[in-house]
Amino acid sequence: MSFETSLEAALPPPDRVLDLRGETCPYPPVYTIEELSDMAVGEVLEVITDNPPSIHTIPWHAAKHGHALLAPPVKRGANFHLFLRVGAPPS
């Protein structure tokens, strides 16, 4: 079993999946924040992207809005999978 497979097995199943393959900056973080804002606190969003800069920009923007990256991005082929937990908006 690979590290990535065992890491994913330890993560909670996502409540939603957002497929952003083919989208380039600035859209992946924008669409991710929009999706997270439409979810309930505690839910998990899996984001799929093939845009390498997004593995840095998505978690950064999500954290600014009170959401948490649950694990390092998982790479599968040309795609990255990010798992985010919806947090309470900052006050």
C-alpha positions as YAML, in Angstrom:
chain: A
units: angstrom
residues:
- id: 1
  name: MET
  ca: [0.00, 0.00, 0.00]
- id: 2
  name: SER
  ca: [1.42, 3.40, -0.94]
- id: 3
  name: PHE
  ca: [1.64, 6.36, 1.40]
- id: 4
  name: GLU
  ca: [-0.95, 8.27, -0.66]
- id: 5
  name: THR
  ca: [-3.42, 5.36, -0.56]
- id: 6
  name: SER
  ca: [-3.07, 4.99, 3.21]
- id: 7
  name: LEU
  ca: [-3.36, 8.78, 3.66]
- id: 8
  name: GLU
  ca: [-6.60, 8.86, 1.68]
- id: 9
  name: ALA
  ca: [-7.97, 5.91, 3.64]
- id: 10
  name: ALA
  ca: [-7.44, 7.89, 6.85]
- id: 11
  name: LEU
  ca: [-9.42, 10.88, 5.54]
- id: 12
  name: PRO
  ca: [-13.17, 11.18, 6.02]
- id: 13
  name: PRO
  ca: [-15.19, 10.64, 2.84]
- id: 14
  name: PRO
  ca: [-15.93, 13.93, 1.08]
- id: 15
  name: ASP
  ca: [-19.41, 15.40, 1.25]
- id: 16
  name: ARG
  ca: [-18.81, 17.05, -2.13]
- id: 17
  name: VAL
  ca: [-16.27, 16.81, -4.94]
- id: 18
  name: LEU
  ca: [-15.27, 19.87, -6.97]
- id: 19
  name: ASP
  ca: [-13.56, 18.99, -10.26]
- id: 20
  name: LEU
  ca: [-11.47, 21.94, -11.41]
- id: 21
  name: ARG
  ca: [-9.33, 20.15, -13.99]
- id: 22
  name: GLY
  ca: [-8.57, 22.49, -16.88]
- id: 23
  name: GLU
  ca: [-9.07, 25.64, -14.77]
- id: 24
  name: THR
  ca: [-6.12, 27.98, -14.27]
- id: 25
  name: CYS
  ca: [-5.49, 30.74, -11.76]
- id: 26
  name: PRO
  ca: [-7.28, 32.65, -10.45]
- id: 27
  name: TYR
  ca: [-10.30, 30.37, -10.86]
- id: 28
  name: PRO
  ca: [-9.46, 27.31, -8.71]
- id: 29
  name: PRO
  ca: [-9.27, 29.26, -5.42]
- id: 30
  name: VAL
  ca: [-12.29, 31.38, -6.36]
- id: 31
  name: TYR
  ca: [-14.48, 28.38, -7.21]
- id: 32
  name: THR
  ca: [-13.25, 26.50, -4.13]
- id: 33
  name: ILE
  ca: [-14.18, 29.34, -1.76]
- id: 34
  name: GLU
  ca: [-17.59, 29.66, -3.43]
- id: 35
  name: GLU
  ca: [-18.21, 25.92, -2.95]
- id: 36
  name: LEU
  ca: [-17.00, 25.94, 0.66]
- id: 37
  name: SER
  ca: [-19.25, 28.90, 1.49]
- id: 38
  name: ASP
  ca: [-22.24, 26.86, 0.32]
- id: 39
  name: MET
  ca: [-21.41, 23.96, 2.67]
- id: 40
  name: ALA
  ca: [-22.10, 23.35, 6.36]
- id: 41
  name: VAL
  ca: [-19.41, 23.66, 9.03]
- id: 42
  name: GLY
  ca: [-17.62, 20.33, 9.42]
- id: 43
  name: GLU
  ca: [-18.34, 19.04, 5.92]
- id: 44
  name: VAL
  ca: [-15.45, 17.89, 3.72]
- id: 45
  name: LEU
  ca: [-14.78, 19.07, 0.18]
- id: 46
  name: GLU
  ca: [-12.47, 17.19, -2.17]
- id: 47
  name: VAL
  ca: [-10.99, 19.45, -4.84]
- id: 48
  name: ILE
  ca: [-9.43, 17.92, -7.95]
- id: 49
  name: THR
  ca: [-7.07, 20.13, -9.93]
- id: 50
  name: ASP
  ca: [-4.41, 19.70, -12.57]
- id: 51
  name: ASN
  ca: [-3.00, 23.20, -12.01]
- id: 52
  name: PRO
  ca: [0.13, 22.79, -9.82]
- id: 53
  name: PRO
  ca: [0.06, 26.34, -8.33]
- id: 54
  name: SER
  ca: [-3.42, 25.57, -6.97]
- id: 55
  name: ILE
  ca: [-2.00, 23.18, -4.38]
- id: 56
  name: HIS
  ca: [-0.63, 26.30, -2.68]
- id: 57
  name: THR
  ca: [-3.22, 28.96, -3.50]
- id: 58
  name: ILE
  ca: [-6.32, 26.91, -2.62]
- id: 59
  name: PRO
  ca: [-5.20, 26.05, 0.95]
- id: 60
  name: TRP
  ca: [-3.97, 29.62, 1.52]
- id: 61
  name: HIS
  ca: [-7.29, 31.19, 0.47]
- id: 62
  name: ALA
  ca: [-9.29, 28.52, 2.31]
- id: 63
  name: ALA
  ca: [-7.38, 29.21, 5.56]
- id: 64
  name: LYS
  ca: [-8.08, 32.93, 5.21]
- id: 65
  name: HIS
  ca: [-11.79, 32.04, 5.26]
- id: 66
  name: GLY
  ca: [-11.54, 29.73, 8.28]
- id: 67
  name: HIS
  ca: [-11.36, 26.38, 6.45]
- id: 68
  name: ALA
  ca: [-8.73, 23.69, 7.00]
- id: 69
  name: LEU
  ca: [-6.64, 21.51, 4.71]
- id: 70
  name: LEU
  ca: [-6.93, 18.00, 6.19]
- id: 71
  name: ALA
  ca: [-3.77, 16.53, 4.65]
- id: 72
  name: PRO
  ca: [-1.08, 17.33, 2.12]
- id: 73
  name: PRO
  ca: [-2.36, 17.27, -1.48]
- id: 74
  name: VAL
  ca: [-2.51, 13.77, -2.95]
- id: 75
  name: LYS
  ca: [-1.06, 13.44, -6.47]
- id: 76
  name: ARG
  ca: [-2.60, 10.92, -8.87]
- id: 77
  name: GLY
  ca: [-1.07, 11.15, -12.33]
- id: 78
  name: ALA
  ca: [-1.43, 14.77, -13.48]
- id: 79
  name: ASN
  ca: [-4.12, 15.50, -10.88]
- id: 80
  name: PHE
  ca: [-3.94, 16.74, -7.32]
- id: 81
  name: HIS
  ca: [-6.62, 15.98, -4.73]
- id: 82
  name: LEU
  ca: [-7.08, 18.40, -1.84]
- id: 83
  name: PHE
  ca: [-9.32, 17.63, 1.13]
- id: 84
  name: LEU
  ca: [-10.72, 20.63, 2.97]
- id: 85
  name: ARG
  ca: [-12.94, 20.82, 6.06]
- id: 86
  name: VAL
  ca: [-15.40, 23.67, 6.25]
- id: 87
  name: GLY
  ca: [-14.75, 25.89, 9.24]
- id: 88
  name: ALA
  ca: [-16.62, 28.75, 10.81]
- id: 89
  name: PRO
  ca: [-16.02, 32.06, 9.04]
- id: 90
  name: PRO
  ca: [-13.50, 34.28, 10.81]
- id: 91
  name: SER
  ca: [-15.03, 36.97, 12.95]
...
